[in-house]
Amino acid sequence: MLDKPFPSAPLHPAKFELKVKRDDGAFHLNLFSAVYAGRKFLDILVGDRKTSWIDRNTLRCHDLTISSKYMERLFTYEYTDEERNWLLPMPYSYNARKIAFDTVHTGAPETPSEVEPDHHSSKRSKRAQRRAAQSEDANKRDIGGDDALRRKSTPIASKSKSQPGVVFGPADIASSTGKEPSKVRAWLRANRTKPVDGWAFTKEEFDAICTALKK
């Protein structure tokens, strides 16, 4: 059974570190609990590129200066069969390539861990993306965003079939009065009873509301 590869307090403290400094000044500190995990990370950093030793603790590879007080052990470590078959998971493999090449892999996946990423992480990421998209839509509506979102915040099209003559919504009021849509809706909530099917006004109601808001 493999030793735990990464530190997790208090049972698995960090035992091996890799300090990586790029010529552009970027610095990265990477910690590992098992020597084979540090070696896997180092393998990605170095790849097939030429290396040279600055001292016993420091390795030079392309535009990277890689140091560790255990560098000799990490660099010369020989994997067991089980360790050789172990794959550095995401995000560690991603970070190693990002550090080494200032880019990320965009072609065919290199490892099963990239083909089958952590499902919990993927779900959290998708939820975060949905929340970000919803927040962006809300912000656009509040500041009078693009036409599509403005139409989305105005129930004109969807309500006009069931309510003949209903042609104006909060976005139209905001446009006419120069008020922000959020302030228009706040005023409507304070001064009108919101219909079950949303804010929608006839021309007469629209004119009356605009006049009141402009006072």
C-alpha positions as CSV (number, residue, x, y, z in Angstrom):
1,M,0.0,0.0,0.0
2,L,1.3,3.4,-1.0
3,D,2.2,6.0,1.6
4,K,-0.1,9.1,1.5
5,P,1.3,11.3,-1.2
6,F,0.2,14.7,0.1
7,P,0.3,16.4,3.5
8,S,-2.8,16.5,5.7
9,A,-2.5,17.6,9.3
10,P,-1.9,16.2,11.7
11,L,-1.4,12.6,10.6
12,H,0.5,13.2,7.4
13,P,2.9,16.2,7.7
14,A,4.8,17.6,4.8
15,K,8.2,15.9,4.5
16,F,9.5,17.0,1.1
17,E,9.4,20.4,-0.5
18,L,10.1,21.7,-4.0
19,K,10.8,25.4,-4.4
20,V,10.5,26.6,-8.0
21,K,11.5,30.0,-9.2
22,R,11.0,31.0,-12.8
23,D,13.2,33.6,-14.5
24,D,10.2,35.9,-14.8
25,G,10.1,36.1,-10.9
26,A,7.2,33.7,-10.3
27,F,7.8,31.5,-7.2
28,H,6.0,28.3,-6.2
29,L,6.3,26.2,-3.1
30,N,5.1,22.6,-3.4
31,L,4.8,20.2,-0.4
32,F,4.6,16.4,-0.4
33,S,4.4,13.7,2.3
34,A,5.8,10.9,0.1
35,V,9.0,11.0,-1.9
36,Y,7.4,9.3,-4.9
37,A,4.9,12.1,-5.2
38,G,7.6,14.8,-5.1
39,R,9.5,12.8,-7.8
40,K,6.4,12.7,-10.0
41,F,6.0,16.4,-9.7
42,L,9.7,16.9,-10.5
43,D,9.4,14.7,-13.5
44,I,6.7,17.0,-15.0
45,L,8.7,20.1,-14.3
46,V,11.8,18.7,-15.9
47,G,10.3,16.5,-18.6
48,D,12.9,15.8,-21.4
49,R,14.6,19.1,-21.0
50,K,18.3,19.4,-20.2
51,T,19.2,20.0,-16.5
52,S,22.3,21.1,-14.7
53,W,23.2,21.2,-11.0
54,I,23.9,24.5,-9.3
55,D,24.7,22.8,-6.0
56,R,23.5,19.6,-4.3
57,N,20.2,21.2,-3.4
58,T,19.5,23.2,-6.6
59,L,18.7,22.1,-10.1
60,R,18.5,24.3,-13.2
61,C,16.2,23.4,-16.0
62,H,15.4,25.8,-18.9
63,D,14.0,29.0,-17.1
64,L,13.4,27.2,-13.8
65,T,15.5,27.1,-10.7
66,I,14.3,24.1,-8.6
67,S,15.6,23.6,-5.1
68,S,15.0,21.3,-2.1
69,K,17.1,20.2,0.8
70,Y,16.1,16.7,-0.4
71,M,16.9,17.4,-4.1
72,E,19.4,14.6,-4.5
73,R,17.0,12.0,-3.1
74,L,14.1,13.3,-5.1
75,F,16.0,13.4,-8.4
76,T,17.6,10.0,-8.1
77,Y,14.7,8.2,-6.4
78,E,13.7,4.9,-8.1
79,Y,10.0,4.1,-8.1
80,T,8.6,0.8,-6.9
81,D,6.2,-0.9,-9.5
82,E,3.2,0.4,-7.6
83,E,4.6,3.9,-7.4
84,R,5.5,3.9,-11.1
85,N,1.9,3.1,-12.0
86,W,0.6,5.8,-9.7
87,L,-0.5,9.0,-11.6
88,L,-0.1,12.5,-10.2
89,P,-3.7,13.7,-9.9
90,M,-5.2,17.0,-10.7
91,P,-4.7,19.8,-9.7
92,Y,-1.0,18.8,-9.0
93,S,-0.3,17.7,-12.6
94,Y,-2.0,20.8,-13.9
95,N,0.0,23.1,-11.6
96,A,3.3,21.4,-12.5
97,R,2.7,22.0,-16.2
98,K,1.6,25.5,-15.5
99,I,4.8,26.2,-13.6
100,A,7.1,24.6,-16.1
101,F,5.6,25.9,-19.3
102,D,3.3,28.8,-18.2
103,T,0.5,27.0,-20.1
104,V,-1.8,24.1,-19.6
105,H,-2.4,20.9,-21.6
106,T,-5.1,21.4,-24.3
107,G,-4.7,18.3,-26.4
108,A,-5.6,14.7,-25.6
109,P,-5.5,13.9,-21.9
110,E,-2.2,12.5,-20.7
111,T,-3.4,10.6,-17.7
112,P,-6.6,8.8,-16.5
113,S,-6.8,11.4,-13.7
114,E,-7.3,14.0,-16.4
115,V,-9.8,11.9,-18.3
116,E,-11.7,11.3,-15.2
117,P,-11.4,14.4,-13.0
118,D,-12.7,14.5,-9.5
119,H,-16.5,14.4,-9.9
120,H,-17.2,16.3,-6.7
121,S,-14.8,19.1,-7.8
122,S,-16.5,19.1,-11.3
123,K,-19.9,19.4,-9.8
124,R,-18.8,22.3,-7.5
125,S,-17.2,24.0,-10.5
126,K,-20.4,23.7,-12.5
127,R,-22.5,25.1,-9.7
128,A,-20.1,28.0,-9.3
129,Q,-20.3,28.7,-13.1
130,R,-24.1,28.7,-12.9
131,R,-24.1,31.0,-9.9
132,A,-21.7,33.3,-11.7
133,A,-23.9,33.3,-14.8
134,Q,-27.0,34.1,-12.8
135,S,-25.2,36.9,-10.9
136,E,-24.0,38.3,-14.2
137,D,-27.5,38.3,-15.6
138,A,-28.9,40.0,-12.5
139,N,-26.2,42.7,-12.7
140,K,-26.9,43.3,-16.3
141,R,-30.6,43.7,-15.6
142,D,-30.0,46.1,-12.8
143,I,-27.7,48.3,-14.8
144,G,-29.9,48.2,-17.9
145,G,-27.8,45.5,-19.7
146,D,-28.1,44.2,-23.2
147,D,-31.4,44.1,-25.1
148,A,-31.9,40.4,-24.5
149,L,-31.6,40.8,-20.8
150,R,-33.7,43.9,-20.8
151,R,-36.5,42.0,-22.6
152,K,-36.0,39.2,-20.1
153,S,-36.7,41.5,-17.2
154,T,-39.8,42.9,-18.9
155,P,-42.8,40.6,-19.1
156,I,-44.2,42.4,-22.3
157,A,-44.0,39.6,-24.8
158,S,-45.1,36.8,-22.5
159,K,-48.0,38.7,-20.9
160,S,-49.4,40.6,-23.9
161,K,-51.3,37.6,-25.2
162,S,-53.3,37.0,-22.0
163,Q,-53.5,40.8,-21.1
164,P,-54.3,42.8,-24.2
165,G,-53.0,46.4,-23.9
166,V,-50.2,45.5,-21.5
167,V,-47.1,46.8,-23.2
168,F,-44.8,48.4,-20.6
169,G,-42.5,46.9,-17.9
170,P,-39.9,48.1,-15.3
171,A,-37.1,48.3,-18.0
172,D,-39.3,50.7,-20.0
173,I,-39.9,52.9,-17.0
174,A,-36.2,52.9,-16.1
175,S,-35.3,53.9,-19.7
176,S,-37.9,56.7,-19.7
177,T,-37.1,58.2,-16.3
178,G,-33.3,57.6,-16.3
179,K,-33.6,55.6,-13.1
180,E,-31.8,52.4,-12.5
181,P,-34.0,49.3,-13.0
182,S,-33.4,48.2,-9.4
183,K,-34.7,51.5,-8.0
184,V,-37.7,51.4,-10.3
185,R,-38.6,47.9,-9.0
186,A,-38.1,49.1,-5.4
187,W,-40.4,52.0,-6.0
188,L,-43.0,49.7,-7.6
189,R,-42.9,47.3,-4.6
190,A,-43.4,50.2,-2.2
191,N,-46.2,51.9,-4.2
192,R,-47.9,49.1,-6.1
193,T,-49.2,45.6,-5.5
194,K,-47.3,43.3,-7.8
195,P,-49.6,41.2,-10.0
196,V,-49.2,37.5,-9.9
197,D,-47.9,37.3,-13.4
198,G,-45.4,40.2,-12.9
199,W,-45.0,43.9,-13.5
200,A,-46.8,45.0,-16.7
201,F,-48.6,48.3,-17.3
202,T,-50.9,49.9,-19.8
203,K,-49.8,53.2,-21.5
204,E,-51.8,55.2,-19.0
205,E,-50.3,53.4,-16.0
206,F,-46.9,53.7,-17.5
207,D,-47.2,57.5,-17.9
208,A,-48.5,57.9,-14.4
209,I,-45.7,55.9,-12.9
210,C,-43.0,57.8,-14.9
211,T,-44.5,61.2,-13.8
212,A,-44.4,60.1,-10.2
213,L,-40.8,58.9,-10.4
214,K,-39.7,62.1,-12.0
215,K,-41.0,64.3,-9.2
